[in-house]
């Protein structure tokens, strides 16, 4: 009987034959290092050996927390590595379903069934309602700390490069939430403090709760954007809230103040104070 488990000596992994092969590829050093980081991350996730279950779990985690392009890159890098080490479960890994991607229509109304399911779960209700109006990516929600919230101005500071600083602090993006969600988040944070929870949203805990529901945290950002679009939000402000690259022309010639952004946000998501 064949085994679906292959031992990998992870601590000498950067000196392995596979990485030597990668080094011979006609690609940039940046691309080579990117492949090595993917494989190291994958092997560390699997532990002392790689197997089908850990592989599927790792790919599911990547798909949940990263964008589609990054997921596809990691998916194919891992499959090439598994082929190189002659694993016997390669054909059991499902093909990526995103070859021909069709976006789903996601709205606040369509999120209601999942809210009803978790109506008695403070953590789930909070992340669902916050994520659906804050334009945060899944990994940004999971990375949030209590200190990232400013309840006086109803804002969240999202630092995409925590180890870097820039002259104009452009690595820090600011987004907002409405009054009802502000009260919800404050109540949840009090509950966290009471129960000794040190980080608001655990990816493993939330992922486990959502298992089998067909709903993913990354869908919340889609809901934010779709709602803003249906309510005719200024596109330049939508760009800023989402953290989409707008280029040097927008940055220099189409400057918008934080107050203008917040005013437009309130018009769309918090009309009673707009």
Protein Blocks (a to p, Z undefined) as FASTA:
>chain_A
ZZfbdcddfklmmmgmklmmmmmpccdfklmmmmmmmmmmmmmmnomadcfklmmmmmmm
mmmmmcfklmmmmmmmmmmmmmmnopaklmmpccdfklpccdddddfklmmmmmmmmmmg
mklmmmmmmmmmnopafklmmmpcfklpcfklopadddfblmbccfklpmpccddddfkl
mmmmmmmmmmmmmnopabfbafklmmmmmgonlpafklmmmmmmmmmmmnopafklmmmm
nopaebjmlmmmmcccfklmmmmmmmmmmmmlZZ
